[in-house]
Amino acid sequence: MSRFEVSQLILSSLLVGILLLAPGCATTSTRAGGDEGDPRSDAWALRLWKRKCVECHGLHAPSRLSDEGWRRVMDAMAIEARLDESEKAAILSYLQDHNES
């Protein structure tokens, strides 16, 4: 593994840790809490986002884009990622709830 790959792995791990801890600090989400099996929960949406988006694109902080920016990304990528409407809505809601805009 090259130095660059090791650096990317470390950075990705740190960012995942931050994203997992940050919602517990001061969440403004209107969805239910932590049941990973509940499609209305942050935990479920975060797990889905990591599985369907982060695996290919890497971890980007939700604050990277505005609500409208994330909507455009999700509209463009939902078909490619084979998301159904509820999955698309859950991921989009998670990103918009946590983007600090």
DRENDO-1510 file (C-alpha; in Angstrom, 1 decimal, always signed):
<recs>
REC; n; res; u; v; w
REC; 1; MET; +0.0; +0.0; +0.0 .
REC; 2; SER; +1.4; +3.4; -1.0 .
REC; 3; ARG; +1.9; +6.3; +1.4 .
REC; 4; PHE; -0.9; +8.1; -0.4 .
REC; 5; GLU; -3.3; +5.2; +0.1 .
REC; 6; VAL; -2.4; +4.9; +3.8 .
REC; 7; SER; -3.0; +8.7; +4.2 .
REC; 8; GLN; -6.3; +8.4; +2.5 .
REC; 9; LEU; -7.3; +5.5; +4.7 .
REC; 10; ILE; -6.4; +7.3; +7.9 .
REC; 11; LEU; -8.2; +10.5; +6.7 .
REC; 12; SER; -11.3; +8.5; +5.8 .
REC; 13; SER; -11.3; +6.7; +9.1 .
REC; 14; LEU; -11.0; +10.0; +11.0 .
REC; 15; LEU; -13.8; +11.6; +9.0 .
REC; 16; VAL; -16.1; +8.6; +9.5 .
REC; 17; GLY; -15.4; +8.9; +13.3 .
REC; 18; ILE; -16.2; +12.6; +13.2 .
REC; 19; LEU; -19.5; +12.0; +11.3 .
REC; 20; LEU; -20.5; +9.2; +13.7 .
REC; 21; LEU; -19.8; +11.4; +16.8 .
REC; 22; ALA; -21.0; +14.7; +15.5 .
REC; 23; PRO; -24.8; +13.9; +15.3 .
REC; 24; GLY; -24.8; +12.9; +18.9 .
REC; 25; CYS; -23.3; +16.3; +20.0 .
REC; 26; ALA; -26.0; +18.6; +18.7 .
REC; 27; THR; -28.4; +17.1; +16.3 .
REC; 28; THR; -31.2; +19.0; +14.6 .
REC; 29; SER; -32.6; +16.0; +12.8 .
REC; 30; THR; -36.3; +15.6; +12.8 .
REC; 31; ARG; -36.0; +11.8; +12.3 .
REC; 32; ALA; -36.0; +9.1; +14.9 .
REC; 33; GLY; -32.8; +8.3; +16.6 .
REC; 34; GLY; -30.7; +5.2; +16.4 .
REC; 35; ASP; -32.5; +2.1; +15.1 .
REC; 36; GLU; -30.5; +1.1; +12.1 .
REC; 37; GLY; -33.4; -0.9; +10.8 .
REC; 38; ASP; -35.8; +2.0; +10.8 .
REC; 39; PRO; -35.8; +3.9; +7.5 .
REC; 40; ARG; -36.7; +7.1; +9.3 .
REC; 41; SER; -33.6; +7.0; +11.5 .
REC; 42; ASP; -30.3; +8.8; +11.1 .
REC; 43; ALA; -28.5; +5.5; +11.8 .
REC; 44; TRP; -30.2; +3.8; +8.9 .
REC; 45; ALA; -29.7; +6.7; +6.5 .
REC; 46; LEU; -26.0; +7.0; +7.5 .
REC; 47; ARG; -25.4; +3.3; +7.0 .
REC; 48; LEU; -27.2; +3.4; +3.6 .
REC; 49; TRP; -25.2; +6.5; +2.5 .
REC; 50; LYS; -21.9; +4.8; +3.4 .
REC; 51; ARG; -22.9; +1.6; +1.6 .
REC; 52; LYS; -24.4; +3.2; -1.6 .
REC; 53; CYS; -22.3; +6.4; -1.9 .
REC; 54; VAL; -19.2; +6.6; +0.2 .
REC; 55; GLU; -17.8; +3.2; -1.0 .
REC; 56; CYS; -17.3; +4.7; -4.5 .
REC; 57; HIS; -17.0; +8.4; -3.9 .
REC; 58; GLY; -15.2; +8.6; -0.6 .
REC; 59; LEU; -16.4; +10.4; +2.5 .
REC; 60; HIS; -17.5; +14.0; +2.0 .
REC; 61; ALA; -18.8; +16.0; +4.9 .
REC; 62; PRO; -22.5; +16.8; +4.5 .
REC; 63; SER; -21.5; +20.5; +4.9 .
REC; 64; ARG; -19.7; +20.3; +1.5 .
REC; 65; LEU; -22.9; +21.1; -0.4 .
REC; 66; SER; -26.1; +23.1; +0.2 .
REC; 67; ASP; -29.5; +21.5; +0.4 .
REC; 68; GLU; -30.0; +22.2; -3.3 .
REC; 69; GLY; -26.5; +20.9; -4.1 .
REC; 70; TRP; -27.2; +17.6; -2.4 .
REC; 71; ARG; -30.6; +17.4; -4.1 .
REC; 72; ARG; -28.9; +17.7; -7.5 .
REC; 73; VAL; -26.3; +15.1; -6.6 .
REC; 74; MET; -29.0; +12.7; -5.4 .
REC; 75; ASP; -31.1; +13.3; -8.5 .
REC; 76; ALA; -28.1; +12.5; -10.7 .
REC; 77; MET; -26.8; +9.5; -8.8 .
REC; 78; ALA; -29.9; +7.7; -7.5 .
REC; 79; ILE; -30.4; +5.6; -10.6 .
REC; 80; GLU; -26.6; +4.7; -10.9 .
REC; 81; ALA; -26.6; +3.7; -7.2 .
REC; 82; ARG; -29.9; +1.7; -7.7 .
REC; 83; LEU; -31.7; +3.6; -4.9 .
REC; 84; ASP; -35.4; +3.3; -4.5 .
REC; 85; GLU; -37.4; +6.4; -3.7 .
REC; 86; SER; -37.3; +5.8; +0.1 .
REC; 87; GLU; -33.6; +5.2; +0.1 .
REC; 88; LYS; -33.0; +8.3; -2.0 .
REC; 89; ALA; -35.2; +10.4; +0.3 .
REC; 90; ALA; -33.5; +9.0; +3.5 .
REC; 91; ILE; -30.0; +9.8; +2.2 .
REC; 92; LEU; -31.0; +13.2; +1.0 .
REC; 93; SER; -32.7; +14.1; +4.2 .
REC; 94; TYR; -29.7; +12.9; +6.2 .
REC; 95; LEU; -27.3; +15.0; +4.2 .
REC; 96; GLN; -29.5; +18.1; +4.3 .
REC; 97; ASP; -30.1; +17.7; +8.1 .
REC; 98; HIS; -26.4; +17.6; +8.7 .
REC; 99; ASN; -25.0; +20.1; +6.2 .
REC; 100; GLU; -25.1; +23.1; +8.6 .
REC; 101; SER; -26.8; +25.4; +6.1 .
</recs>
